[in-house]
Structures are given as structure tokens and as C-alpha cells.
Amino acid sequence: MDYIIVLVTTPTLKEATHIATSLVEKRIAACTNIVSNIQSVFRWKGRIEKEKEHLLIIKSRKMLLEKLVKTVKSMHSYEVPEIVAIQIIDGNKDFLNWLKSSVKVIERN
């Protein structure tokens, strides 16, 4: 399957909303959910950090992943933003068809 879910965390709701809106407007993503106020625990520069973050759940296509990553990195405030893609192996065919029709098609030569 060509469908993916991309997870991205942000430090603020404003940044999450800005990235989500831009991805949908540019037709890089069909839909982006924002899950607010998650608690993240991670190692950064040798220390254990605990931060409140906002999680983007982005629905797109694998062929758009490179463009999605480039777009997110250009808008993100983190030095090393989390951008992780997970392949969708199956699902509601009507939803997947909608997803496909909602994003740009990249021509391959």
C-alpha cells in the first residue's frame, strides 16, 4: 500500500496547527489530527527531559513523504523534530480512496 501515517510532535498548539494546516493546504496530507497535551519523556543531550507536547497524526501517501519531511522541518522549531512514518497496511477502502484523492499526485519519470 502507498498510504502512511506520519507522527510529529511539537512544543505548542500554535505550531502544531500551523504545520497541520499548511500540509493540508499544500495537499501533502489529506488530514492531520492534533492530540494536545501529551507528556513526552526523552533523552536529549545527555539528560532525561519531560515536556508537554502536541502530537500530529498525519495521513498521507508514501510518495509524498520526502516533501512532507522537508515541509515539516522548514516550519518546526525543534533542532531535531520527530518525524516518523508508519505504513498503513489496510483499512476502510472508502477512506483510503478519499485520502488518495485529497493529496497531490507526484509524476514519476
Secondary structure, 3 states (H helix, E strand, C coil): CCEEEEEEEECCHHHHHHHHHHHHHCCCCCEEEEEEEEEEEEEECCEEEEEEEEEEEEEEEHHHHHHHHHHHHHHCCCCCCCEEEEECCCCCHHHHHHHHHHCCCCCCC
